[in-house]
Amino acid sequence: HIVKIERRFRSGADNADLFDPAMRDAFAEDNFVTPRYKCSMVKLPMARSGVVYGMRKIRVEHNIPTADDIYEFGHRLFNQVQLSSECSIICLIYVERIMEAAKVPVMATTWKPIFMCGLLLASKVWQDWSSWNIEFANVYPQFSLESINKLELLFLKMVKWDLYISSSLYAKYYFALRSLLEKQDFRKRYVRMVGGVGQVSASQAVKISKRSEMLKEKSLAFLSSSL
């Protein structure tokens, strides 16, 4: 998917019907990571010895990620924040929702913020002990707590605070993902990343439906109190 989107942008094709270039810039990784600088020192011949310092911002090249890159990024979060396998399904729903609702493209420059925020919101919907934003910042310290908070708010605005997931929608994504597991290589990689995958039950789907509605109400309450 990322390769296809990158090709469309690089070819200069009209993407207005699919993606908004402004959203590509809004979710660019550089907006959320702490910049790094290179320090250069030059010793000047003076009556008194002196040194001149120069600071230059390091420019980061964002290459199209490989399957291994995406796996390693996700596996580290699942492992260190102890996310459940169900979070991967909820994350996928939220990522596709923001792509459709706000025409946000998943590209080399945007996939990390979008993936990470999708998992953050997913953990708050599914897990009884939801993850704190600071836990994600501890796993990837280049994303400060302030930046993750800003990213989460932007994500919520772009999906119009719609975090509700019906039981039927969850089941639909579950079985679609389950069909991909028939591919042996995909199955091994996926199970290693999320730590296993079980059977979906009616009670699980209903639980996600209720909890996503609760999170939506909490998010709207937060928005109201901040205005």
Secondary structure per residue as TSV (DSSP state, phi and psi in degrees):
chain	resnum	aa	ss	phi	psi
A	1	H	-	360.0	-48.2
A	2	I	H	-61.3	-41.1
A	3	V	H	-60.5	-44.5
A	4	K	H	-62.7	-43.3
A	5	I	H	-67.0	-40.6
A	6	E	H	-60.9	-42.1
A	7	R	H	-63.8	-39.2
A	8	R	H	-64.2	-42.2
A	9	F	H	-69.2	-41.4
A	10	R	H	-70.3	-28.0
A	11	S	T	-78.6	-11.0
A	12	G	T	78.5	16.0
A	13	A	-	-67.3	153.1
A	14	D	-	-74.3	111.5
A	15	N	-	-105.9	9.9
A	16	A	T	-57.8	-31.7
A	17	D	T	-77.9	-17.3
A	18	L	T	-112.1	-48.3
A	19	F	-	-138.2	152.0
A	20	D	-	-105.0	117.8
A	21	P	H	-55.9	-30.2
A	22	A	H	-64.9	-32.4
A	23	M	H	-73.0	-31.0
A	24	R	H	-61.6	-42.1
A	25	D	H	-72.1	-36.9
A	26	A	H	-66.0	-35.6
A	27	F	T	-101.3	14.3
A	28	A	-	-61.9	137.8
A	29	E	G	-56.6	-35.3
A	30	D	G	-62.5	-19.5
A	31	N	G	-75.4	-15.9
A	32	F	T	-121.3	-17.0
A	33	V	B	-90.1	150.8
A	34	T	-	-72.7	123.3
A	35	P	-	-66.3	149.9
A	36	R	-	-112.9	149.4
A	37	Y	E	-129.2	149.1
A	38	K	E	-105.6	127.6
A	39	C	E	-98.2	128.4
A	40	S	E	-118.2	139.9
A	41	M	E	-122.4	135.3
A	42	V	E	-126.6	123.9
A	43	K	E	-88.9	124.9
A	44	L	E	-100.7	140.5
A	45	P	-	-77.2	102.7
A	46	M	-	-128.9	168.5
A	47	A	S	-57.3	-40.1
A	48	R	S	-114.2	136.9
A	49	S	-	-59.3	139.2
A	50	G	E	-148.2	159.9
A	51	V	E	-132.9	134.8
A	52	V	E	-105.9	130.8
A	53	Y	E	-102.9	144.4
A	54	G	E	-132.5	136.8
A	55	M	E	-115.7	128.4
A	56	R	E	-129.6	129.9
A	57	K	E	-69.8	132.2
A	58	I	-	-80.5	123.4
A	59	R	-	-85.8	128.9
A	60	V	-	-98.1	130.1
A	61	E	-	-90.2	128.0
A	62	H	-	-104.3	106.3
A	63	N	-	-94.5	157.6
A	64	I	-	-61.4	124.6
A	65	P	-	-71.9	148.1
A	66	T	-	-87.2	171.0
A	67	A	H	-60.0	-35.4
A	68	D	H	-66.5	-39.1
A	69	D	H	-60.8	-46.1
A	70	I	H	-67.3	-40.5
A	71	Y	H	-61.2	-49.1
A	72	E	H	-63.5	-39.8
A	73	F	H	-63.5	-46.0
A	74	G	H	-70.8	-41.4
A	75	H	H	-60.7	-38.6
A	76	R	H	-63.5	-39.9
A	77	L	H	-69.5	-45.7
A	78	F	H	-60.5	-39.0
A	79	N	H	-74.3	-49.8
A	80	Q	H	-81.5	-31.1
A	81	V	T	-93.6	-6.6
A	82	Q	T	59.2	56.0
A	83	L	-	-81.9	147.9
A	84	S	-	-84.9	161.8
A	85	S	T	-63.2	-29.1
A	86	E	H	-62.2	-25.7
A	87	C	H	-62.8	-29.0
A	88	S	H	-66.5	-36.8
A	89	I	H	-70.5	-45.3
A	90	I	H	-64.9	-39.2
A	91	C	H	-60.2	-45.4
A	92	L	H	-59.5	-40.9
A	93	I	H	-61.9	-45.2
A	94	Y	H	-68.3	-37.5
A	95	V	H	-65.3	-44.9
A	96	E	H	-67.7	-31.1
A	97	R	H	-66.6	-42.7
A	98	I	H	-71.6	-30.0
A	99	M	H	-65.3	-39.4
A	100	E	H	-80.5	-42.6
A	101	A	H	-74.2	-37.7
A	102	A	H	-119.7	5.2
A	103	K	-	56.2	44.1
A	104	V	-	-86.2	121.0
A	105	P	-	-84.8	137.7
A	106	V	-	-91.9	108.5
A	107	M	-	-132.4	-177.5
A	108	A	T	-58.4	-32.8
A	109	T	T	-90.2	-10.9
A	110	T	T	-120.9	-13.9
A	111	W	H	-64.5	-36.4
A	112	K	H	-65.7	-51.3
A	113	P	H	-59.3	-41.6
A	114	I	H	-67.7	-45.8
A	115	F	H	-62.6	-46.8
A	116	M	H	-64.5	-43.1
A	117	C	H	-69.8	-35.2
A	118	G	H	-60.8	-41.7
A	119	L	H	-69.0	-36.4
A	120	L	H	-61.4	-48.6
A	121	L	H	-67.0	-36.6
A	122	A	H	-61.9	-40.4
A	123	S	H	-65.6	-31.7
A	124	K	H	-75.2	-23.9
A	125	V	H	-81.8	-45.9
A	126	W	H	-90.4	-48.7
A	127	Q	-	-80.6	139.6
A	128	D	S	-62.4	-37.9
A	129	W	S	-107.4	87.1
A	130	S	-	-68.6	156.1
A	131	S	-	-76.4	146.2
A	132	W	-	-91.2	151.3
A	133	N	H	-58.4	-33.1
A	134	I	H	-65.6	-28.1
A	135	E	H	-65.6	-39.5
A	136	F	H	-68.7	-36.4
A	137	A	H	-66.6	-32.3
A	138	N	H	-70.8	-33.3
A	139	V	H	-71.9	-43.5
A	140	Y	S	-123.8	82.7
A	141	P	T	-62.6	-14.3
A	142	Q	T	-66.6	-20.1
A	143	F	B	-98.2	106.6
A	144	S	-	-70.7	163.5
A	145	L	H	-59.7	-42.1
A	146	E	H	-61.1	-40.3
A	147	S	H	-68.2	-39.4
A	148	I	H	-66.3	-39.0
A	149	N	H	-61.9	-42.1
A	150	K	H	-65.6	-40.9
A	151	L	H	-64.0	-44.1
A	152	E	H	-61.8	-42.8
A	153	L	H	-63.6	-41.8
A	154	L	H	-64.2	-42.9
A	155	F	H	-60.1	-46.5
A	156	L	H	-62.7	-39.7
A	157	K	H	-64.9	-39.9
A	158	M	H	-71.6	-27.2
A	159	V	T	-93.5	8.6
A	160	K	T	58.7	36.4
A	161	W	T	61.8	20.0
A	162	D	-	-92.1	95.8
A	163	L	-	-107.0	2.1
A	164	Y	-	-69.6	134.8
A	165	I	-	-127.8	115.8
A	166	S	-	-72.9	158.3
A	167	S	H	-62.9	-35.6
A	168	S	H	-69.4	-36.8
A	169	L	H	-66.7	-43.3
A	170	Y	H	-60.4	-44.5
A	171	A	H	-63.1	-38.5
A	172	K	H	-60.2	-47.6
A	173	Y	H	-68.9	-36.7
A	174	Y	H	-59.5	-49.4
A	175	F	H	-72.0	-29.6
A	176	A	H	-65.6	-42.9
A	177	L	H	-68.7	-35.7
A	178	R	H	-62.3	-36.5
A	179	S	H	-65.8	-31.9
A	180	L	H	-68.4	-25.7
A	181	L	T	-69.0	-12.1
A	182	E	T	-66.0	-23.5
A	183	K	S	-78.5	117.4
A	184	Q	H	-59.2	-44.8
A	185	D	H	-63.7	-41.8
A	186	F	H	-64.6	-42.6
A	187	R	H	-60.1	-46.8
A	188	K	H	-60.5	-45.1
A	189	R	H	-66.7	-43.2
A	190	Y	H	-65.3	-46.6
A	191	V	H	-62.9	-38.5
A	192	R	H	-65.6	-36.3
A	193	M	H	-70.0	-47.7
A	194	V	H	-96.4	-7.5
A	195	G	T	82.5	26.3
A	196	G	-	113.2	160.6
A	197	V	-	-144.0	132.4
A	198	G	-	-107.1	-157.8
A	199	Q	-	-95.0	141.6
A	200	V	-	-80.9	139.9
A	201	S	-	-124.0	162.0
A	202	A	H	-60.7	-38.5
A	203	S	H	-66.2	-37.2
A	204	Q	H	-64.0	-45.5
A	205	A	H	-63.6	-41.1
A	206	V	H	-67.3	-38.4
A	207	K	H	-61.1	-44.4
A	208	I	H	-64.1	-38.9
A	209	S	H	-59.8	-46.0
A	210	K	H	-69.0	-43.7
A	211	R	H	-69.8	-34.7
A	212	S	H	-67.8	-33.9
A	213	E	H	-67.4	-38.7
A	214	M	H	-64.4	-42.9
A	215	L	H	-65.7	-37.2
A	216	K	H	-61.2	-44.5
A	217	E	H	-65.1	-39.5
A	218	K	H	-64.4	-41.4
A	219	S	H	-64.8	-41.4
A	220	L	H	-67.4	-36.5
A	221	A	H	-64.4	-39.6
A	222	F	H	-63.9	-41.5
A	223	L	H	-61.4	-44.2
A	224	S	H	-62.9	-40.5
A	225	S	H	-72.1	-23.8
A	226	S	H	-87.2	-12.0
A	227	L	-	-82.1	360.0
